[in-house]
Amino acid sequence: MRYIQEESLSAIAASIDEQLHVVGAQLVSHLELYTMKPSTNEKRVSKSLEDGIIATPSSYTDNPFDMVTNQGRKAFINLVHTLNQVFPATDFSSMSPDSFTKEHSPQLVAEFLFSQFAGMPHGRDLMSQALAALDVAIGVKNCTIYSLSTGEGQDDVFGDESLWGWVFLFCNARTKKIAVFACRAVPFTSLVDEDGCPVSEGLFSVEEDSYLLI
């Protein structure tokens, strides 16, 4: 999957991290766009995943993908590759298809996003900006939208003991692009600076390259 630089998306993600505040944690947001064209290595991973699915079809019945079709398997595998790009510290290749949910409509996704930051200064405005930028970048109404299960009882998919988090993937089959909108609240106790010192609230830089996860 090839990352497509979209300045408007990057700027909004940075604004979310800078302007929205959670007690005891730093928000880390991703608003990114990718093509569905796999790299050479991803092609090898795709074949391994697809061979495993075809070999044990009865294990892949309760999920939002039609795993008996090439199109359904490809949709799932594209999400795996995209998540591996967005969160390189975690390998999503072993993730089960039932970890994903197919969202019913863009409107319900918007309602969820607004509710997450209800009452926060700039919260609703930033979510509106994010949805508008996503629409320009990928055409939200023409997308199939999936969410990744990250709630109670799920594995720590981010690998950083996040207090909470969510991931939405907007897939436009016609333009062969996938957009990711993800946000998580990382405890300050899980963050260290470049010198290995714990990060204190108010001293955090929103550039992810400037900190490490313990």
N, C-alpha and C positions, 0 to 999 in steps of 0.2 A: 504494500500500500504506500502510495507516495503522498507526503504531506504537501498541502497547497497553502502557501502563505496568504492569509487574508488579514490585513492590518486592522480592519474594523472588528473582527472577531477577537483578535489578540488584545486590542485596546479595551474592549468591554470586559474580558476575563480579568485583566489587570485591575480594572476599576472595581469589580466585584470584590477582589481580594483586599483592595485598599480601603474601600468605603463601607463595607458591611462587616460588622463585628460580632463575634461570638465569645462569650466569657470563657477564658481559659484556653482558647484555641485560635488557630489561624485558618482562615478559609483558603483553600487551594483549588482554583477553578481551571477548567479546560474548556475552551470553545474553539474547536479545531475542525479543519476540513481535509479530507483525504480522497484520492482516487481509489477505485476498486481494482487497479492494475497491480497484481502481486509481484514481488521481487522473486528472484531465482530461489532464494531460501524459503520464501513463503510458499512457492509452488511445491517444494518438497514436503513442507509441513501439511499443505492442503491434501496431497496424495495420501499421506499417512493417516490423516484424520478421516478422509473419505473412505479409505479401505477399512478402517475400524468400524465406521458406521454401517457400511454395506455388509460386513461380516457378522454383525450382531444387531440386525434391524429391530428386534423385539425390545432392545434396551433403550430405544429412542422413540417412544410413542407419546409420552406426556410432555409436549413442548410446543412452542408456537410455530415450528418449522415443519414442512412436509418432507420428512427425511427420506421418503421412498422416491423422491424426484431429485434429479440433479440440481434443479433450481433451488429447492429447499435446502439441500446440503450446502450449496455454494453460499446461500444467504447467511447461514450459521457460521461457516468458516470465514467469511469476510468480516463478520463481527469479531471473531477471535483475533484475526490479524490486526484489525483496527485497535482493539484494546491493548494488544502487545505493543503497538506503536505509541499509544497514549501513555501507558503505564509500563515502561520498559523494565522496572524492577520486579514485576510480577509476570509469570508465564501463565497465560490463559489457555494454553493448548489443551490442558486436561479438564477445562471447565465443561460441565454438562449443559446440553441445550436447554434443559428445564430451568437453568439459572436466569433465562431471559423471559420477559413478558412482552407480548405484542400489545401496544397501546391502541385504544379504540379510536382516538381522535386527537388532533393537535390542540383542540380546545381543552380537553381534559389535562393534557400535559401542561398547558399554560396555567390552568387553575391550580395545579399542584405547585408550580414554580412560584406563583404569586403567594400562595399560602405559606410556603417555606420562609418567606421573608416579610410576612405581614407585620406591620407595626415598626419595621426597621426603617430609619431614614434612608432614602434613596433606593430601598429594596424593590418596590414595584416598578419604579422608573428604569432601573437597571435590567430587570427581567424583561420589560417591554422592549428595551433596546436590544437585548440579546435575541429575542424572538424575531424582531424585525431584521436584524443582521443575518440570522439563520435563513430567513425567508429569501433574502436577496441572494445569499450564497448558494442555496440548494433547492429552494422552492418547497417549503414545508408541506404545503397541501398536496404535493405530488409524491410525498415520501411515505414509506412504511416506517413506523417508529417503534423501536424496541427500548425497553428499559432493562437494566441489569439489577438483579436482586442483591441488595446490600444490607438488608435489615437484620433484625434480631434473629439469631439462630443461623445466620450465614457465616461463612468463613470470612476472615479479614482480607477481602479481595484487594485492598490497597496496600496491605503490608505495613501499615503505620499506626495501627490501633486508633483509627479515626473514630471520633464520637458519633458521627453519622456521615452519610454520603449518598449520592445518587448519580446515576449515569443514564443519559438518554442518547440513543443512536438513531439518526435520521438517515434513512437509506433511499436514495433516488436511483432506481434501476435504469431509468431512461438516460440520465446523464452519467451514470456509473460513478457516483460520488457518495461518500458517507460523511456526515457531520456528527461531531460528538459534543455534547454539552454535559459536563460533569462538574460536581462540586463536592468537597468534603471538608469537614472540620477536624484539623489535625491538632491534638493537644500540644501545648508548648513543651510539655515534658518529653515528647517524641521528636523534638527538633533540636539540632545542634548547628552551630555556625561552622564556617570553614576551618576554624581552629579547634573544633571538637567541643566547644563550650556550649552548655545549654542556652537556648534562646529564651529570653524573657519577653513578656508581653510588652509591645510598644517598640521593641528593638528588632522586629522581624522585617526582612526585605522581601517584597512580593515576588522577586525573581527566583524561580525554583532552583536555579543553579547555585544560588548563594547559601543554601542550607542543605543539610543532610538529615535523613531520617534515621533515628537510632534503631 
